Amino acid sequence: MRSDKNTGFIAHARWLLLPVLLAGVACSERQDEQPPVQPAPNYAELVLINGGIYTVDADRSWAEAAAVRDGAFVSVGSNVEIEPLIGPETRIIDLAGRMALPGFHDAHVHPTMGGYALLGCDLEGLSSVESIIEAVTTCAGDADKGWLEGHAFNLSLFGQDGPHKSLLDAISMTRPIILWASDGHNAWANSTALELAGITAETPDPALGVIERDPDGSPSGTLRETAQELVRAAMPKPTLDDNVEALRAGITHLNSFGVTSFIDAWVGLEDYQSYQAIDQAGGLTARVVTSLTYESGFAKHRGDEFEQVLAGRHAYESERIHHGSVKLFLDGVLEGETAALVDPYVGMHGKRGDLILEPEALNAAVTRFDAMGLQVHMHAIGDRAVRAGLDAIEAARLQNGASDNRHHISHLQLIHIDDIERFGALDTAANFQALWAWPDDWIMELNLPVLGEERVQGMYPIASVARGGGRIVGGSDWNVSSANPLDAIETAIRRQDAFDDGGPALNENERVSLGAMIDAYTINAAWVMHQEERSGSIEVGKQADIVVLDRNIFEVPETEINEAKVLITLLAGETIWARRASADESTQ
């Protein structure tokens, strides 16, 4: 492990009450004379001094200090400029040369799902079948308990057919076990879970879903896309308290990586209720936009509940919560060949994957939501799905005229070359999950055989979209992958594994700059959230949403960017997360 520079932050970053030394002139006064009344100094409540503050303003300037009053920046500049604003009760963060920048904005994340993973059987990052089985065995514990859920297992370890139920049956045949893959589009069930869900050899594949099968037709244990919902429907529904606990855990996890604003990419009524409960209790430590899931087979609503929830969304909004976005799934994923492609999969007899919404229905939906002033947030993996999404946005513009709804398309694993410049032309943000933009096992073991080298090398064309005039925004898709923005930022810059100093790269021509990726996670994502006037940069008048790092990531090698640690995260000038000193962070 590399040694960290500037390890003495805990000693140098002081939350202090500074005395103000007022120089006075001694003079004699007649007792019947009173000194003139002086106006009270308009001191700051918080200042940051002695730092490298990357403001992300229009000039991408740097500052040494900043002052905050009533949750907003009142001055940004030098120590000398800020000093008069320091009063007896001003809190001071002495950056001691470390870096501060606007709080990160995650434009596509699943905090409740991530929270359940943190609180339950978390399989994220396990890199072998053996380690997954060991972890699930530990989680299983008492066989008399109910359903066991595991979260974010690595599907790429199991080949094209996916994992088999027998591996989970060996852990328990009395307890139902369901594991959700890290891509969110595949699940792995044991025989008991399949039985409770009524999935047998006679069960047909649901629309837009796949039940992987053994040679005799019986379910093998891998469920793709909407087939997952057959199991979900058989499981006990979590309570509001359960959801609130998970959401709190998820938001705290995001705060620990400097995230102060995010878009929840898959919500229903229960999520509205969870956010409202946390907010009304005074515990919401982020600015939130939610994307209400449109009918797609991924169950969030019952019957006509979508329309009811959409109509009643404003009752759940507040100063920090906005529900002005709708989520549309356009296709599946490349694993299992459910992503929609322009050209067929290799060796799949002309298979191209299916669009979840056919173009006519998609165009109508987007045009309707656009006319209502709603933002459309689309999931699209394959290039045909991306094209369909852009076509729908174009159809909406032709029908409704240009709007300020700020539609965006997420994932964008494949974009046809003919569609690259359409993002800029249609003012549609390209919401990349850049952590995936390197040749990992998913791409090399699962995608390469069914796509071929040329399409694989064209994956995640971040630089091409930027060169074509498109706006790049950053999202983690956690708990599908790491919630740490610095992991994704480093990957986008290097197109290599952010956890390795070297290794193969995925199309080096698609590398982007550090500044471009900080923009993606700050001011650009703030724009998508319709809050660029209040967040996304450190400027006078904006909210003091700040992340403090233990080093200046512009001054370290590219291979060390994601080794930077978040020390403090602030929202409206209040500390919402702070790193505790550990043995290897002691003062020197």
Stockholm file with secondary structure:
# STOCKHOLM 1.0

chainA/1-588         MRSDKNTGFIAHARWLLLPVLLAGVACSERQDEQPPVQPAPNYAELVLINGGIYTVDADRSWAEAAAVRDGAFVSVGSNVEIEPLIGPETRIIDLAGRMALPGFHDAHVHPTMGGYALLGCDLEGLSSVESIIEAVTTCAGDADKGWLEGHAFNLSLFGQDGPHKSLLDAISMTRPIILWASDGHNAWANSTALELAGITAETPDPALGVIERDPDGSPSGTLRETAQELVRAAMPKPTLDDNVEALRAGITHLNSFGVTSFIDAWVGLEDYQSYQAIDQAGGLTARVVTSLTYESGFAKHRGDEFEQVLAGRHAYESERIHHGSVKLFLDGVLEGETAALVDPYVGMHGKRGDLILEPEALNAAVTRFDAMGLQVHMHAIGDRAVRAGLDAIEAARLQNGASDNRHHISHLQLIHIDDIERFGALDTAANFQALWAWPDDWIMELNLPVLGEERVQGMYPIASVARGGGRIVGGSDWNVSSANPLDAIETAIRRQDAFDDGGPALNENERVSLGAMIDAYTINAAWVMHQEERSGSIEVGKQADIVVLDRNIFEVPETEINEAKVLITLLAGETIWARRASADESTQ
#=GR chainA/1-588 SS CCCCSSTTHHHHCCCCCCCCCCCCCCCCCCTTCCCCCCCCCCCCSEEEESSEEECCSTTCCEESEEEEETTEEEEEECHHHHGGGCCTTCEEEECTTCEEEECEEEEEECHHHHHHHHHSEECTTCCSHHHHHHHHHHHHCCTTSCCEEEEEECGGGGCTTCCCHHHHHTTCSSSCEEEEETTSSEEEECHHHHHHTTCCTTCCCCTTEEEEECTTSCEEEEEEETTHHHHHTTSCCCCHHHHHHHHHHHHHHHHTTTEEEEEEEEECHHHHHHHHHHHHTTCCCSEEEEEEECSSSSCSCCTTHHHHHHHTGGGGCCSSEEEEEEEEECCCCTTTTCSCCSSCCTTSTTCCCCCSSCHHHHHHHHHHHHHTTCEEEEEECSHHHHHHHHHHHHHHHHHHCCCSCCCEEEECSCCCGGGTTHHHHTTCEEEECGGGCSCCHIIIIIIHHHHCHHHHHTSSCHHHHHHTTCCEEECCCTTSSCCCHHHHHHHHHHSSCTTSSSCCCSCGGGCCCHHHHHHHHTHHHHHHTTCTTTSSSCCTTSBCCEEEESSCTTSSCGGGGGGCCEEEEEETTEEEEECCCCGGGCCC
#=GC SS_cons         CCCCSSTTHHHHCCCCCCCCCCCCCCCCCCTTCCCCCCCCCCCCSEEEESSEEECCSTTCCEESEEEEETTEEEEEECHHHHGGGCCTTCEEEECTTCEEEECEEEEEECHHHHHHHHHSEECTTCCSHHHHHHHHHHHHCCTTSCCEEEEEECGGGGCTTCCCHHHHHTTCSSSCEEEEETTSSEEEECHHHHHHTTCCTTCCCCTTEEEEECTTSCEEEEEEETTHHHHHTTSCCCCHHHHHHHHHHHHHHHHTTTEEEEEEEEECHHHHHHHHHHHHTTCCCSEEEEEEECSSSSCSCCTTHHHHHHHTGGGGCCSSEEEEEEEEECCCCTTTTCSCCSSCCTTSTTCCCCCSSCHHHHHHHHHHHHHTTCEEEEEECSHHHHHHHHHHHHHHHHHHCCCSCCCEEEECSCCCGGGTTHHHHTTCEEEECGGGCSCCHIIIIIIHHHHCHHHHHTSSCHHHHHHTTCCEEECCCTTSSCCCHHHHHHHHHHSSCTTSSSCCCSCGGGCCCHHHHHHHHTHHHHHHTTCTTTSSSCCTTSBCCEEEESSCTTSSCGGGGGGCCEEEEEETTEEEEECCCCGGGCCC
//
